[in-house]
Amino acid sequence: MKRIRTRLILLAIAFVAALIVYALSDFYGHLNKFSFYIKNEEQVFARRELDEVIRFYRLTDRIKLRFLADRLIFSDAFLWQAAYDCLIKDNEKIVSDLQSKTEDPRAAHLLGITRFRKAKALYEAGERREALRMLLQDASRDFEMAVRNGSDSNFDDRFNYDLTSDSAAALKALRLPKPKHMIPMWRPGLNPPPGGGLPGKNDPFGGEKDGNLPPGSPRKKG
């Protein structure tokens, strides 16, 4: 009887372990696809894969494993959401979400690109003085943080910092229809910074803490 009980316990453990492995494999499959679609700027497919990632996140909350998942799996989740927001050009949301997280070089990189987009829009609207100020003060500071806290091979942001810290170069960039080196965007799942991400207490996907809200629809802004 004791042997049977032991076998049943072992079978139950093996079954749970198999479920966990399957769930994680499925999760990382969706995350890799999300990264691919972000890289290729395919908004519809990126949204679909992000929704699957969010669904898994909500599941960890329902089964009371969110505390553990936040630290082991979702420490970079705020960057996944920001990468999608960058893709759909939700500039205000990116600034709001990332301006306090620039110690992570990937967040600083996305924020710098977003500031540049905002400055470009201001320049095209005739607000040239404010556009130049935004590049020289705000975007330049973001790219400086990306360089300072990033790896030695972060040549994109070294270029971006040089571009946005020189008034003549910044003004020339504002005049160009699509400046070089300003588009390369952090890809989810690639090049994590030393020490990992930035685990937080709040839902990185914008839902309530109980995880009962469905994923939100994308907001498009210019």
Residue pairs with C-beta under 8 A, 6 or more apart in sequence:
23 56
23 59
24 73
26 56
27 52
27 53
27 56
27 73
30 49
30 52
30 53
30 56
31 49
31 53
31 80
31 188
31 189
32 189
33 45
33 49
34 46
34 49
34 50
34 53
34 80
34 84
34 188
35 187
35 188
35 189
35 190
37 43
37 45
37 46
37 49
38 46
38 83
38 84
38 87
38 185
38 187
38 188
39 185
39 187
41 87
43 87
43 88
43 218
46 84
46 87
47 84
47 218
50 80
50 81
50 84
50 215
51 215
53 77
53 80
54 205
54 207
54 215
55 215
57 66
57 69
57 74
57 77
57 203
57 205
57 211
58 207
58 211
58 212
60 66
60 68
60 69
60 73
60 74
61 209
61 210
61 211
62 211
66 211
70 199
70 200
71 199
74 199
74 204
75 196
75 197
75 198
75 199
76 188
76 192
76 196
76 197
76 198
77 204
77 205
78 97
78 98
78 101
78 107
78 197
78 198
78 200
78 204
79 104
79 106
79 107
79 110
79 186
79 188
79 197
80 188
80 204
81 97
81 204
81 205
81 206
82 94
82 97
82 98
82 107
82 110
83 110
83 185
83 186
83 187
83 188
84 218
85 93
85 94
85 97
86 94
86 110
86 113
86 114
86 185
87 185
88 218
88 219
88 220
88 221
89 117
89 220
89 221
89 222
90 218
90 219
90 220
90 221
91 114
91 117
91 118
91 221
91 222
92 221
93 219
93 221
94 110
94 111
94 114
95 111
95 114
95 115
95 118
98 107
98 108
98 110
98 111
98 114
99 111
101 107
101 198
102 108
102 111
102 142
102 145
102 146
103 145
103 149
103 198
104 149
104 193
104 197
104 198
105 145
105 146
105 147
105 148
105 149
105 150
105 151
105 154
105 157
105 193
106 146
106 186
106 191
106 192
106 193
107 198
108 142
108 143
108 145
108 146
108 149
108 157
109 142
109 143
109 146
109 150
109 156
109 157
109 185
109 186
110 185
110 186
111 142
112 139
112 142
112 143
112 146
112 157
112 160
112 164
113 160
113 182
113 183
113 185
115 134
115 135
115 138
115 139
115 142
116 135
116 139
116 160
116 164
116 173
116 179
116 182
118 134
119 131
119 132
119 134
119 135
119 139
119 174
120 131
120 174
121 222
122 128
122 130
122 131
122 134
123 131
123 132
123 174
123 175
128 174
131 174
132 167
132 170
132 171
132 174
135 164
135 170
135 173
135 174
136 164
136 165
136 167
136 170
139 160
139 164
140 161
140 164
140 165
143 157
143 160
143 161
143 164
143 165
144 161
144 165
146 154
146 157
146 160
146 161
147 154
147 157
147 158
147 161
149 193
150 157
150 193
151 191
151 193
156 181
156 184
159 181
160 181
160 182
162 169
163 169
163 170
163 173
163 179
163 181
163 182
164 170
164 173
173 179
173 182
202 209
203 209
203 211
205 215
205 216
206 216
207 213
207 215
207 216
